[in-house]
Amino acid sequence: MVWSSKVGKIKYREQLIDSLNLMGSETVLDVGCGRGLLLTAAARRLTTGKAIGIDLWQSVDQSGNHPETTLQNAQIKGVAGRIEVKTADMRHLPFEDQSVDVVISSLAIHNVPDQVGRAQVMREIVRVLRPGGQVALLDIESTGEYLQTLRACGWQEAKRSGLQFQIFPPMRVVTGQKPAQN
């Protein structure tokens, strides 16, 4: 568990963000960003783009979960100028339709307490993504639901990984690209 926390999650985070092949000008949304593990990694790859993190900032699941902490972490990583944080419920994203290029999330969506709510999160992600936009969602449970909702929204290319053991507890990743016609 210590190795996972100190090495595994960092290594896997880098692989995940690298797999997005960011050009640097994207708007990246981190849903349930917490202290900014994925958010700051995405921001490091941006030049003219913006990384936006939303969270309800509850400390039940993550100690020190406050917007100020996320902004401090961005400052430490040298990406504060490319980061924005907002207080928002992932079931009701405060963004225009088709206004985001990439949506990422790590260990957050499963915290929505019911399947109907998690499906609403996925529909919100689809709504805010531009056609051709990408999604990469890491989670420890409910990833089959995420995949099912994306497919119900017309995403034929969405997929779910096998269990990833670099992080404890093991997790899966749901990835996909929004079809041009959605």
C-alpha positions, -999 to +999 in steps of 0.1 A: +000+000+000+029+024+008+045+016-026+012+022-043+008+056-026+044+068-031+053+053-065+024+034-082-002+062-084+024+087-097+037+063-124+001+053-134-010+090-134+018+099-158+010+070-181-027+079-181-021+116-189+005+107-215-020+084-232-043+114-239-016+129-263-025+165-253-015+191-278-013+219-251-043+240-260-070+219-246-095+226-219-092+197-195-119+190-168-110+169-137-142+157-122-138+153-084-102+167-085-095+165-048-060+179-041-051+178-078-032+146-085-045+144-121-053+181-125-017+192-120-003+165-143-027+175-171-018+212-165+019+204-169+012+193-205-007+225-214+008+256-229-022+278-238-049+255-225-066+253-191-071+226-165-103+230-145-110+209-114-144+206-097-151+190-064-175+193-035-145+195-012-156+169+013-129+157+036-146+124+044-129+106+015-097+126+014-081+146+042-071+182+034-096+183+006-100+221+001-097+243-030-069+262-013-049+229-009-054+222-046-043+257-056-012+253-033-003+220-049-006+237-084+017+265-072+042+239-059+041+221-093+045+254-112+012+252-130-010+276-110-015+299-140-031+270-160-054+258-132-089+268-121-109+252-093-146+253-088-171+240-062-196+219-081-216+187-081-204+164-108-241+155-115-247+191-126-215+203-143-214+242-145-202+242-181-217+249-215-225+221-239-195+209-259-171+233-241-144+208-228-118+188-248-109+162-222-125+149-190-105+130-164-113+116-130-097+095-104-115+077-076-144+101-075-175+091-095-181+060-074-187+083-044-221+093-060-243+070-038-266+055-065-266+042-100-290+068-113-267+096-100-236+080-115-254+076-149-263+114-146-225+121-141-217+102-172-244+120-192-230+153-180-195+144-191-209+135-225-228+168-226-198+190-219-174+172-241-168+186-276-172+161-305-140+141-307-133+149-270-117+123-248-125+107-214-102+088-190-118+077-158-100+057-131-121+041-104-123+011-080-160+002-087-189+010-110-168+013-141-191-012-159-219+013-153-198+041-168-191+021-199-227+011-203-239+048-201-213+059-226-224+032-250-260+042-245-250+077-255-236+063-288-199+059-279-190+027-297-152+032-291-155+034-253-137+006-234-128-006-199-094-019-189-087-049-168-078-045-132-047-023-127-026-034-098-001-005-097-025+012-074-041-001-043-069-009-042-068-022-078-088-001-103-100+000-138-099+028-164-128+037-187-116+055-218-132+067-250-137+094-275-170+113-281-183+105-316-183+134-341-221+133-344-229+136-307 
